[in-house]
Amino acid sequence: MSQNTIETNHFYLRPFDHKKDFSLSYEMWNDNEILEMMECPPCAKEEIKTKLERYQSWMDRFSFTNFAVFTKDTNDFVGSAGMSLFHDPDGDRLPITPINSEKYSHSDIELGYVLHKKYWGKGYATELAQACVEFVFHNHPDIKRIVAVTVLNNIASQHILSKIGFKFITNIISKEYGKEKFFVLNRPEGRKI
């Protein structure tokens, strides 16, 4: 595997290919079960194109991204997992002091994951989230914390975040996303990842 991939017990993660993976992404972001869990609307084709271009730009600029996830044994597409720049266009989603880093456009780094329903409830999201956190802390010593948000009703995701060390900070309300729960994971001190 290349340095731009992550491998876990069950999966490998690689950067999305905006051409090869377009249909996989479109299907995922228009899956009713996923959309219901995340409380978000379907994505049009142009939105998917923009999303995949953004993922590529993060990989090019920062060497992290939201990765495409595949099973190691059958090469089935599972979903996505990884890091992004925290999105807060209205300035109403960050309840903590913003980071002061020009390198990351003064944005926090956010963990995110989306899996197809047949992979829910098996511990796979925990496996993937932990691998992404370790990848970023290992490869980016300048990143001191990672944030994550969930919709209020996504108890499973909140449990995963707590399980891998994220601390719940507060509920937030934003114009763009509505009500959410906000979590933070600080880089472990004195311990190499």
Residue, then its C-alpha position, 0 to 999 in steps of 0.5 A: m500500500s502507498q503512503n496515501t492509503i490506510e489499512t485496517n483489519h478489514f478495509y483499505l482506504r484510498p483517495f477517491d478518484h473523481k472519475k472512477d468513483f463518481s458513481l459510487s459516491y453518487e449512489m452513497w450520497n443518494d441512499n435514503e437510509i444514509l440520508e435519513m441517519m445524517e438528516c441531510p438531503p440527496c446530492a445532485k451530480e454537480e454537488i458530487k463532482t464538487k465534493l470529489e474535487r474538494y477531496q482531491s484538493w485536500m489530498d494534494r494540499f494536506s496529504f489527508t482527505n475523506f478516503a474511499v473505503f473498500t473491503k480487503d477481502t472482496n474489494d466492495f465499496v463500503g463508504s468514506a472515512g477520513m478528515s476534512l477542513f471543518h466547514d463553518p461558513d456562517g461562523d456559528r458551528l465552532p463553540i471553541t477557540p478557532i485554531n491559528s494556522e494559516k496552513y489549514s486556512h484557519s480551520d479545524i480538522e474534522l473527522g467524518y465517516v459514512l458507511h452503507k447500512k449493511y456495514w452498520g452495527k459491526g464495529y467497522a465505523t469505530e475501526l475506520a474512525q480510529a485508523c483515520v485519527e491515528f493516520v492524521f496524528h502520526n503523519h501531521p504532528d502540527i495537528k493538535r486536535i480533531v473535531a467531529v459533529t453529529v446530528l442529535n439523533n445519531i446516537a451510534s456515531q456519538h458512541i463511536l466518537s466517545k469510544i475512540g476518545f472524543k469528548f462531548i463539548t456542547n450542542i450547537i445550532s447553525k444556520e446551515y446544519g441545524k442542531e448538532k452535537f460537537f466533539v473534540l479529540n486533543r492530540p495525546e500528550g507524551r505518546k507517539i501515535 
